[in-house]
C-alpha cells in the first residue's frame, strides 16, 4: 500500500476536488501484481452533488486513441501486416486530400502528418458531410509534431476499409474481447459519470465523435477502471510492446506509436534528446493513462474536469503537475 504524503498525487487529487478542478476522480495504481483503486469525490455537482461509485464509466476523450485505434494499429505493425512507411492511400484510397500521396502511417500515428485539420462550418455538418470533408483535408509539407484528431480519424476509416466493418465492431473483436475489457464501448452504459453538467448524460463530449459515432478513431469511447487495468495488463503480458519505448516520429518531438513518451524530469513533455521511459496519453475530459512497460507499472486516471467549466490552459498545467507527482511516486517504489 502506498501511503499518501502532503505532496503525493493522492493528496493532490483531494486538493483538486476541494478547489473545483474536477468534481471527483477514479484512479488506479499498478505496481506489478499490486493494484490499488481509489475513488474520491463526486460524480456530479449539479443539479445536486452525487457521490462517485467505484464501477462507473467515463468518457475517455482522446485516451480512446490508444485504447482503441492506436492499439490495433500497433498490433498490425508489429505483426508485419501494415508497414509504418506505407501510404494511407494504399489501404484507404477514399482519402483524396491535397498531398495525399505523401501521407504515411508513421506520420499519422506520431502526429507528424502535416495535416491541416481546419474544416469550414464543421459543427454544422451531418455525418456524410463531415466524413467527405475529412477525406479532403490538406496535407502540408510541415512534418513537425502537431497533434490533431484528424490523424486518428483517418486511421479509423482505414481500419474500416481493411476489415469491412464498422470501427466499433472491429475494436470489440480485435482489442476489447482479447484484452478482457467488458465495459468499453462507444455506447455509454447507465452507470456513466456525467461529463459536462449541461450535456445529456451518456452523450460523448467530443463534437466530432457526436457526429461520427461508432466510426470515430480519435475519441468517443467510454470505459471504467477495471477495463483499463485489464488493458494495461495486456500490454505488460506481451513483450512485443516493449519496442514502443523508442522514438518513431523522426521529427522535433519524441513520440512512440500512438503514445507520447514522458519521464520524471520532463514536466510531461519529452525533448527530442530525452526519450522518457513512460508511455502517456491524455484526454480532453480529464483522463490519462501512464504505462511503464519495463517495470510493469501504470497509472489510470479518470475524471470529468469539464463538468462545470472548461479552462483548458489551466487544466493542462494542473494535469502536468499531477502526472509528475504520479511519476515521482511510482519511480520511488520500484
Secondary structure, DSSP 8 states (H G I E B T S, - for coil): -----TTSHHHHHHHHHHTTS-SEEEEEEEETTEEEEEEEEEEE-SSS-EE--TT-BEE-GGGHHIIIIIHHHHHHHHTTSS-TTSBHHHH-TT---TTGGG-BHHHHHTT-S-B----TTGGG--HHHHHHHHTT--B-S--S----HHHHHHHHHHHHHHHSS-HHHHHIIIIITTTT--S-BSS--SSB--SSTTS-TT--S-HHHHHHGGG-SSS--EE-HHHHHHHHHHHHH-GGGGGGSS----SSS-B-SSSEEE-GGGTT---TT---SEEEEEETTTEEEEEETTTTEEEEEEE-TTSS---HHHHHHHHHHHHHHHHHHHHH--
